[in-house]
Amino acid sequence: MKMILLRKFRFLILMVFLIACSMHIMIDLLPKLERHGNSGCSCSHTPSEEPQSWGKQQQQQQGWPNKHTLRILQDFSNEPSSNVSSHSLERSPVTGDKAQQQGFRRMEHPGQQQQRGDRKKQFIQDAAMAKSVPVKGSRLSALYDHPLYKRSVPALTDEDTLFNVNTDIRFDPKAAEDQAWNAEGTMDEFSPTGELSADSYPNWLRFHIGINRYELYSRHNPVIDALLKDLVTQRITSVAMKSGGTQLKLIMTFHNYGQALFKPMKQTREQETPPDFFYFSDFERHNAEIAAFHLDRILDFRRVPPVAGRLVNMTKEIRDVTRDKKLWRTFFISPANNVCFYGECSYYCSTEHALCGKPDQIEGSLAAFLPDLALAKRKTWRNPWRRSYHKRKKAEWEVDPDYCEEVKQTPPYDSGTRLLDIMDMTIFDFLMGNMDRHHYETFEKFGNETFIIHLDNGRGFGKHSHDEVSILVPLTQCCRVRKSTHLRLQLLAKEEYKLSTLMAESLVRDRLSPILIQPHLDAMDRRLRQVLNVLSECIEKEGYSYVVEDDLQGPQGTDHAHSSPRHR
């Protein structure tokens, strides 16, 4: 009797196992079966009809929508800190892709760059801006015609360019999986041998080719405006969540194999950071990323990768093209009949903090990726003036007024221009009100004699009614600045080159304009005056020759390249 029961029990276990296997097989086959049907919702329908139909479909079947192949061609971050925001400093895995490396071969010298696309919009000034001193034509054009914005970099050698022309790798679309990309081009774009001509490289690649020791992109490079247009218009073929970080960020891949980091809208333009929020738990704002790129450009740093605003269809351009199951499963229909999702992250990834469209349209910033780490390694540095990221503890620089003297004796701040780069970054962050600068990156190829990349600016522009003077501590402790930076700040404080006016003119070109409300623009003018006051006090105390490093005697980047920071 016991033997019979044992056999029945074994048979029952076997049947359960077979049923489980059958269910897994059916789930795996569902995506193929669904390719013959319709998936997702289209915004051509009315808001009331569209999300409901998708909601019913989601309830009826937990299948997988039709998706394009995910291709991670580049990685926006090297180590934990490039885009990992504030309190959570965990490592972001490198997402290099073999297909991209095979899609490159030897680079030929690029020909004439594409002409700037028509991105002009009528610039509407409010009453406050109308009081500015009249300037003929565009104020931005007048600024860029100023001698301070016409300095050229030294002659570039192979050691000064990120990719050496004719010796590195070249983009080859034949090595990519999607052959449809080739079909969209004209036959004139290819040489008689069938290879892609240099002037037909996609704009993201031309941006990468132009990176050198002194700048991410040249001052009047038309490729940057073309790349900004691509970020807004290129078809999105795949989406995945970026690992690490405290808040949701998406990696979006385009039809031309370029990639960008998408930060969705979390706050309206008028909302300020709540006064009880710690800096490390603040929201990351998409409009802050956009404004930071334009501010960096006006300051002539050119150390922020191109960023553009885009209105994204959450159904067609995220849900229907993602292969990230964890992301796809978080989509739902809100009581207001809007499409929402929340993804996975440390903070603000729950139904209570879901990102909802209207009905399925959502704003966001798209930041162009830097070259893949397999092609151009980057080094991550801890910011000497990093905050404690603790509710009660203070960092050493907050309690030691002579902290800068220690920094100046520590490599790489004991020689070269790195300390001056930190001062530039400090001014940049103070103008935005960004307290979240725990790390920074440089390109490994250029060693210590290169610029700092200003990544992850989403926590700027949070409070227009408050100026966080602690951000300026590196400047007040060290009392050092480049002469070119000092002169440009003085220029931007003048009425005819007023920073807020220039920012408004630059930002109106973005698709999501207005990017900043007037109080944030006014706050930048107020903070600029504070920076100049700090420098004036430093000069009065230490002397002009000690505080201001003259970098205008020769071509940009050549002066004092190997001089040691001056000590008291």
N, C-alpha and C positions, 0 to 999 in steps of 0.2 A: 504493500500500500504506500509506504514511504517513497519507494522508487518511482511509483506512478506520479505522485505529487511532485517529486523532484523534477521528473521529465516535463511535466506540465509547466512548472515554474520556469525551467530553462527555455521552453518553447515560447512562453509569454515574454520573457526578456528579449529573445531573438526577434519577435514580432515588433516590439517597441523600438528596437534598434533599427529594423528595416523601415519602419514608418518614419522615424526621424531622418534617416538618410534620404528617403524619398522627398520629404519636405524641403530639405536643403537643396536637392537637385532642382526642384520646381522653382524655388526662390532664385537660383542662379540662372534659370532659363527665362525668367520673366522679362528681363531687359530686352532680350532678342525678340520676344513675342510682341513687346510694346512698340518696337520700331515700326510696325505696320499700322499702328493706331496714332491717335492724336494725343499729345502730352502737353501739359502746361496751359496757361491762359494767355490770351492776347489782349493788349490794351485797346484794341480796336473795338472791343465790346464795351458795354456800359459797365460802370463800377459795380452795380448791383448784381448783374448777371455773372460777370467774369470770375471773381473770387469764389462765389458760391459754387459754380460748376466745378472749379478745381477742388474745393473743399469736399464736395460729394465724391469726386473721383478718388481723393486721398483716403476717404473713409471706406470706400468700396474695395480699394486694392492698395496694398502696401508695396507696390512694385517700384520699378526704377525708371525714371524718365529717360528719354533719348539724350545722350550726352556726347560731347566731343572728347577726344583723348586729351587727358591732362598732360601738359608738357611744362615741367619746371625748368626753364632755360637759364635762369639766373637766380641769384639770391641777394636780396636787399641788405642782408646783414651777415657779418662775418662771425661774430661771437655774441655773447649774450646781449650786448648792449646796444647795438645799432638801432634796432627798432623795438627792443624790449623796453617797455615804459616803466619807469620809476620803481615802485616797491618790489615788484617781482623781477629778479635779475637772472632768471634761469636761462640756460643756454638754448639758443635757437639752432636746430640742426641745419647743416649745410645742405642745400637742395640743388646741387649741381646736376646737370643732365647730360648724359652721354650723347644724346641726339644733337644737342647744341654744339658740343665739341666737334662732332663729326660734320656739323653744318658749317664749320669754319675751315678755311684753308689759308694759303698764303695771301696776305693783303696786298692789293695794288694801291697806288696813290689815288685817293679820291679826286674826281674831277670837279667841275664847278658844282657848288652846293645848290640845292633847290632854293628858288626864290621864295621870299616870305609870303605865306598865304594871306588872303584878305581877311584880317581879323578886326578891322576897324569898326568901332561903334561910336555913336555920338556920346560925348562925355558930358554928363549932366552934373553941374556943381550946385551945391546948396548955398544958402545965403551966406554962411560963414566963409566958404571958399571964394565967393564972388568978391570979397573985400581984398583979395590978394593983389599985389602989384601986377598990372597988365603985362603979359609977355606975348610976343608975336608967335603964333603957332603953338605947337605942343610944348608943354613945360618939360616933359621927359626928353624930347629931342634936344631942347636947349641944354638940359643937364648933361646929356651924353656928348654934346658938342664942346663941353667945357674941357680945358686942358687936363684937368685931373682925371678925366675919363678917357683919355687918349693915350695913356702910357702903354707902351708895348712890352711884351715879355721878351726875355733874351732869346737869341737864336736857339732853336731846339735841336738837340742831338738825339741820337737813339736812346740814350740814357734818360732823356727828359720826357719822352713820350711813353704812354702806357702800353701802346702796341706799336712795335717797330714796323714801319712801312716796308713791304716787300720781303719781310723776314718772319713775320708772325703768321696769323691765320686769316682766312677769308671766308665770308659768308657764302654758303652754297645751298640754295633751297632744295637741290636734288637729294641732299642727305636727310631732309626732313620727311616726316611721315605723310603730311598732307600735300599731295601733288596739286591740289586745286589752287594753291597759292601761285604756282607758275602760270596756270591758265588765265589768271586775272591780269597778268602783265601783257604788254605788247611785245611783239617780236623784236622791235627796235631796241629793247632794253638789253638784249643778249648779244654777245659777240658772235662771229661766225662759228666759233667752236662750241657755242651753246652755253658759255659761261656767263654769269651775271656781270654786267659792266659796273665799274666802281661807282659811278654817279647814280646808279640805280639801287644801291644798298638801302635797306629800310632806314628810316630816320633814327631809330633807337641805336642801330649799329654805328651810324655816322656820328652820333653823340658819343658813343664809347671810343671811337677812333680818335676823337678830338681831345680827349682827356690828357693832360700833361702835368708836369711837376708843379706848375704854378696856378692852375685853374681847372675847374671841371669843364668849362666851356669858354670860348673866346667871347669878347664883349659884344660883338655885332654878328654873331654866328646865326645865319638864317635857319640853320637846321633846328635850333631850339624852338623857334616859333612853329616850325613844321611838326616837330615832335609834340608840342603842346596840342596842336590840332589833332594829331593821331590819337592822343590819349582820350580825346572827346569823341572821335568819330570811328575809330577802328572797331570792327566787330569782335566781341568777346567770345572766345571759343572754349575756355575752361576757367573754372574758379575753384580755389581750395583755401581752407583756413590756414593762416600762418601760425605755426606753433610758437609757444612762448608768449610772453607779454601778459599784461593784466587785462587788456580789453580786446575785443574782436577786431581782427584785421584780415582782409582777404587778399590772396594773390590772384591776380587776373592775367590771363594770357590772351593775346590778341591774334588776329588772323595772320599778321605778318611776323609772328613769333616773338614780338616784343612782350614785355611784362611790366606790370605796375602794381604797387601796393595800394589797396583800396581801404580808406577809412570812412565808414558811413557817418551820416549826420546823426548826432546825439543831442545837440542843443540848438535852439534857435539863435539868430544873430543877437537878439536883445538880452538873452539870459547871461548872467554872470555866475562865476563859481560861487557856490554857497560859502558864506564866511566861516562855517564850522568844518569845512572840508580841509584835510591835510593835502599838501601838494602832491603826495604820492597816490592819493585816491581821487584826484580830480579827473574829470572827463577828458578824453582826447577829442579835440574839435577838428572837423574836416576843414572848416574855413581858416583855422589857424595854420594848417599845413600849406594852404594856398597862399595866404598872406605872407608867410615866412619866406617862400620862394621869391615873391616880388620885393620884399624888403631887402633880402640878401642881394638881389640884383641891383637895387637902387644904391645900396651901400658899396657896390662894386666889389663885393667879396667873391661872388659867383662860386659858392661852396655848397649850395643846396641843389640836389637834383631837381630837374623840372617837375612841377606839380600843376595839375589842372583840375578844375571842378567838372563833374559830370553827373547828369541825371540818369540813373540806372533803372532799368526795368527789372525788378526783383524776380519776376517769374521767368522771363525769356533769357535774361542775361546773367542770372545767378542760379536759380533752382534748376532750370532745364539743362544747364551745361556743366553742372558740377558732378564730379565723381566722388566727392567727399560725403560718404553716407552720414557721418556725424552731423555735418552741416545740413544736409537735405532733410533729415528727420526733425529738425527744429522748426521747419516752416509750419505755419498754421494761419487760420483766418480769425481775425479779431472780432469782437462783438460789433465793432463799427464797420464790419465787412471789408477790412483792409488786409492785405497780405503782409504777414510778419514773420520774422525769424530771429533767433538769438545766438546760435552757434555755441561754441565752447571756449571759455577763457577764465581767468582768475576772478575778475570783477565784472559785474554788469552783464552777465550772460545767463539770463533766466527769463521766464515769461513776464516777470515784473519789469524787466528792463529790455524788453524785446524792441527790435527795430522794425517799425511799421511804415508801409508805403501809403501813397494816396492815389488810387487804391493800391497800386503796386509799383509806384515810382518813388525812388529815394535818392537824395543828394549824397554825394561823397567826393572825396579827394582822391586823385590817382597820381601817385609819385612814381616817376620812371625808375626802373631798376638800374643799379650800377652793374658793371660787367660781372659775369659769373666768377665765383671765387676760384674755380679751377683754372681760369684764364688770367685773373688779376687778383692776387691775394691782398687782403687788407688786414691791418693790425689794429686791435682794439686797445685803447689806453684808458685807464681810470682817470677821471677828471680830478686834479689835485684839490679842487674846491667842491668836491662832491658832498652833497648833504647826507645826513645820517640815515634818512629814511626810517626814522623811529619817532614815536610819539613824544618821547621824553628826552632822549639822549641828544647831545649836540656834537657836531663834527669838530675836529681839532681847530680848524680855521676860524670857527665861531668864538673860541675862547682864547686864542693866541694871536695878539695883534701883530707879532713878528713872524707869522707863519710863512709869509712870502720869502723871507730870507732863507728858510729851509728849502723851499721849493727851488729857488734859484741855484742851490748847490747840488741839486739832484738831476741827473740826466733824464730826459733830453732838454731840460729847461736851463741847464748850465751853459749852453752854447746854442748857436743858431738862432732861428726866428720863432721857435715853438712858444716861448713865453709871450711874444707879441701876438701870436695867433690866438692864444688863450684870452688875451685882452680884447681882441676883435670879437671873439665869441661871447665874451662877457657883455660887451656893449650891445651886440645883436640880441642876446637873451633879455637884457634889461628893457630894451625898447619894446619887446613883445610881452614882457612880464612872465617869461618862462623860467620856472624854478627847477625843472626836471632835466638837468644836464649831468647825468652821472658818469657817462663815458663819452668818448669820441673816437673816430677812426681816421686812419691814414692809409694810403696805398703803400704796401710793403716794398714795392720795387724802388720807390724814391727815398727810402730810408727816413731819416729825421729831417731832411731838408725839403719839406713839402708842406702843403696847406692841410688844415683840418677840415674834414667833411662834416657839414652841419646837418646831421640826420635827426629825425624824430622831433618835430617841433609842434606836435599836436596839443601840448599843454600851454601854449602861449595864448595871448589875447583872451585870458579868462576874466580879468578884472580891469575895467577901464577907470574905475573910481579909486583904485589903490595902486600905489607905486611901491613895489617890493625892493627897498634899497639894499637888502642883504645880497641881492644878485650882483651888486656893484662892488662887493668886498674885494675880489681879486684886483680890481682897478685901484681902489683906495689903499690897499696894502702894498701893492707893487709900484704904483705910480709910473707906469710905462705905457707907451702907445706909439704906433707908427706915425710918422709925420703925414703920410698920405691919408691915413684914417682920420687924424685930427683935422686936417684941412677939409676933408669931405664932410665931416660932422659940422664944421663951422659954415660950410657952404649950404648944407641942408637946413641950417637954422635961419638963413636969410629968407625974407619974405618972397623974393622972386623964385627961390628954389625950395619952398617950404615942404618939409617931409610929408606932411599929411596930404597936401595937394598932389604931390607926385605919386604917393601911394594910391590915392583915389583914381587918378588917371590911369595908372598901371592896372589896378584891379578891375576897372570897368570892362577890360577886354576879356575877362574870364566869363565863361558860359553861365556861371551861377551868380553873376553880379546882381546885387551888391554883396561883397564878401564881408566887409566890416562896416558896422554902423559908425556914425560920425564921432561919438564919444571915444571909441578906440583910436580913431585917427588923431583926435585932439590929444589923447593921452601920449601918443608917440612924440608929438611936438613938446609936450611938457617934460617927458623923460629925456629927450634929447638935450634940453636946457640943463637938466640935472647932471648929465654926463659931462657936458662942457664945464659946468661949475666945479665938478670933482677934479677935472684936469687942470683947471685954473688954480685951484688950491694946491694941487701937486706941484705945479710949476712955480708958484710963489714960495713953496716950502723947500723944494729940492733944486730948482733951477731948470730952465728950459732945456738945456743940453742934456741933462740927466733924464728928464721925463720923456722927451720926444726923440725917437730914433729916426734919424734922417734916412729914408729909403728912396729919395727922389733924385739922388745924384746921378745914378746910372739906370739901366733898364730894370724893370720890375724883377724883384727876386734876387738881385745880385749883391746888393749892398748889405754889409754886416752879416752875410750868410754864415760866417764862421766866427763871429765875435761873441765873446762871453757877455752875459748880462752884467750890467754894472752894479757893484755892491756899494752900500753906504760905507 
